[in-house]
């Protein structure tokens, strides 16, 4: 890998560390990013962007779980259980996609 600068490599690594929720990786790559010449302001911007990207699939998982529980969100973001109080029926057949 020679096409990226050290700073660019550290930004990529830091983004991956944030996305994978790896505290030891974050603890390693922030000092490395500083050593590569990045300012704390640049590192903060990268961390915030990585967190925004990470939150998209996390929200989709939460939304899917709440939909399975027939929960809707009000304006305050609190969950309100639907009138049936029961999750949609599941076929129960086969292996779930995450375990197969």
C-alpha positions as a printed Julia matrix, in Angstrom:
100×3 Matrix{Float64}:
   0.0     0.0    0.0
   1.91    3.0   -1.21
  -0.74    5.18  -2.83
  -2.1     6.49   0.48
  -0.21    8.77   2.82
   0.26    7.78   6.46
  -2.41   10.31   7.43
  -4.87    8.85   4.93
  -4.17    5.32   6.16
  -4.79    6.4    9.75
  -8.07    8.06   8.82
  -9.22    4.86   7.11
  -8.1     2.74  10.06
  -9.8     5.07  12.53
 -13.02    4.95  10.53
 -12.9     1.16  10.55
 -12.19    1.15  14.28
 -15.22    3.34  14.96
 -17.41    1.29  12.62
 -16.43   -1.96  14.33
 -16.75   -0.53  17.87
 -13.17   -1.51  18.67
 -11.93    0.5   21.66
  -8.35   -0.86  21.54
  -8.19    0.06  17.84
  -9.4     3.6   18.56
  -6.88    3.89  21.4
  -4.12    2.85  19.0
  -5.12    4.83  15.92
  -5.8     8.23  17.51
  -2.19    8.63  18.68
  -0.98    7.23  15.35
  -3.15    9.76  13.51
  -1.6    12.53  15.59
   1.89   11.23  14.84
   1.05   11.23  11.14
   0.45   14.97  11.34
  -3.33   15.12  11.65
  -4.74   17.73  14.01
  -7.24   16.86  16.72
  -9.83   18.85  14.76
  -9.28   16.67  11.69
  -9.42   13.51  13.79
 -12.65   14.65  15.46
 -14.19   15.31  12.05
 -13.2    11.81  10.88
 -14.55   10.19  14.06
 -17.87   12.05  13.75
 -18.23   11.07  10.11
 -17.4     7.43  10.87
 -19.97    7.45  13.68
 -22.65    8.86  11.36
 -21.93    6.09   8.85
 -22.0     3.49  11.65
 -25.34    4.74  12.95
 -27.19    4.1    9.67
 -27.14    0.28   9.85
 -27.52    0.39  13.64
 -30.74    2.39  13.26
 -32.01    0.0   10.6
 -31.46   -2.94  12.98
 -33.3    -1.11  15.77
 -36.14   -0.21  13.41
 -36.44   -3.84  12.27
 -36.56   -5.07  15.87
 -39.18   -2.5   16.83
 -41.25   -3.37  13.76
 -41.14   -7.04  14.78
 -42.45   -5.97  18.19
 -45.11   -3.73  16.62
 -43.58   -0.65  18.27
 -43.85    2.78  16.71
 -41.99    5.94  17.68
 -43.68    9.14  18.76
 -42.21   12.61  18.19
 -40.12   12.34  21.37
 -38.53    9.11  20.1
 -40.07    6.95  22.78
 -41.49    3.61  21.79
 -45.22    3.12  21.79
 -46.45   -0.47  21.67
 -49.03   -1.12  18.98
 -52.57   -2.18  19.78
 -52.02   -5.89  19.13
 -49.16   -6.18  21.61
 -47.85   -9.16  19.65
 -45.07   -9.48  17.13
 -45.89  -10.53  13.59
 -45.93  -14.28  13.16
 -42.65  -15.89  12.11
 -42.41  -19.0   10.02
 -39.67  -20.35  12.31
 -38.4   -22.46   9.43
 -34.81  -22.6    8.31
 -31.67  -20.98   9.57
 -31.62  -17.24  10.22
 -29.44  -15.29   7.77
 -27.03  -14.27  10.56
 -26.35  -17.86  11.59
 -26.14  -19.63   8.26
